Amino acid sequence: MKLRRTPPKALLFRSLVAIAALAQASAPAQTQQQSGFFMISGLMVSYANNMHFRVVGMQPVRACAAGTNWAYVDEADSGAEGKMATLLAAYLAGKQVNLVIEPTNYYGNGLTYCHILEIAGVTG
């Protein structure tokens, strides 16, 4: 019985595929999720480049380790002004909101914060 030898290029390709799969599997998950409906207990409007508009009062989100019960609107996002207006109106009217959030490494320091991608609902 004669053994077939794997060509070096094929072996290299298989190795690279395996390494890429391993890197993808070990990368931290940055998945979107919903906050669930909650009553906004407070708003924070800050200065400079510091997550200007924050909503406080959601259930703690483990993936957002640096700020577990609040989320922010990024002013650079499309529709940011509409999101801020809707959240302010919901807060003033005592309505509950459900947010689509994403854990984001805002400062690039490894700490994750909840970034508001969209408002999934307002009720109450």
C-alpha positions in Angstrom: 0.0 0.0 0.0 1.4 3.3 -1.1 0.7 6.4 1.1 -0.3 9.6 -0.6 1.6 12.6 0.5 -0.5 15.8 1.1 0.9 18.6 -1.0 2.5 21.5 1.0 0.1 24.1 -0.4 -3.0 22.0 0.7 -1.5 21.4 4.1 -0.8 25.2 4.5 -4.4 26.0 3.4 -5.9 23.5 5.9 -3.7 24.9 8.7 -4.9 28.5 7.9 -8.5 27.4 7.9 -8.1 25.7 11.2 -6.4 28.8 12.7 -9.1 31.1 11.4 -11.8 28.8 12.8 -10.1 28.7 16.2 -9.7 32.5 16.3 -13.4 33.0 15.4 -14.5 30.6 18.1 -12.3 32.3 20.8 -13.3 35.9 19.8 -15.6 37.6 22.3 -19.2 37.7 21.1 -20.5 41.1 20.2 -24.1 40.2 19.6 -27.2 42.3 19.5 -29.8 41.7 22.1 -33.0 43.2 23.4 -33.1 44.8 26.9 -36.7 43.8 27.6 -39.2 46.4 28.5 -38.2 48.7 31.4 -39.1 52.1 32.9 -36.4 54.6 32.3 -35.3 55.7 35.8 -33.0 58.5 34.7 -31.2 60.2 31.9 -27.7 61.4 31.7 -26.5 64.0 29.3 -22.7 64.5 29.4 -20.0 66.5 27.7 -17.3 66.0 25.1 -16.7 62.5 23.7 -18.3 60.6 26.6 -21.4 58.8 25.4 -23.4 62.0 25.5 -26.9 60.6 26.0 -27.5 57.7 28.5 -30.6 55.9 29.6 -30.6 54.4 33.1 -32.8 51.7 34.6 -32.7 48.6 32.4 -32.1 45.2 33.9 -28.3 44.5 34.3 -26.7 43.1 31.1 -23.7 41.0 31.8 -22.2 41.6 28.4 -22.0 45.3 29.2 -19.6 44.9 32.1 -18.6 48.6 32.4 -22.2 49.8 32.7 -24.6 47.0 33.4 -27.9 48.9 33.9 -27.5 51.8 31.4 -27.1 52.2 27.7 -26.0 55.1 25.4 -26.9 56.6 22.1 -24.0 57.3 19.8 -24.5 60.7 18.2 -22.6 59.5 15.1 -25.3 56.8 14.4 -28.0 57.5 11.8 -31.2 58.5 13.6 -29.5 59.4 16.8 -31.5 62.6 17.3 -34.8 60.7 16.8 -33.7 58.0 19.3 -32.8 60.7 21.9 -36.1 62.5 21.3 -38.1 59.2 21.6 -36.3 58.2 24.8 -36.8 61.6 26.4 -40.5 61.5 25.5 -40.8 58.0 26.9 -39.1 59.1 30.1 -41.3 62.2 30.6 -44.5 60.3 29.8 -43.6 57.4 32.1 -43.6 54.8 29.3 -41.6 51.6 29.2 -39.1 51.0 26.4 -37.5 48.0 24.9 -34.1 48.6 23.3 -31.9 46.7 20.9 -28.4 47.0 22.3 -25.0 45.8 21.5 -22.0 45.5 23.8 -19.3 47.8 22.5 -15.8 48.5 23.4 -16.3 52.3 23.2 -12.9 53.5 24.4 -10.9 50.6 23.1 -9.8 49.6 26.5 -11.5 46.2 26.7 -14.4 47.4 28.8 -17.9 47.0 27.2 -20.8 49.4 27.3 -24.3 48.9 26.0 -24.8 50.8 22.7 -28.4 51.5 21.7 -28.9 50.4 18.1 -32.7 50.9 17.9 -35.8 51.3 20.0 -37.8 48.0 19.6 -40.9 49.3 21.4 -42.5 51.9 23.7 -45.5 50.8 25.8 -47.3 51.5 29.0 
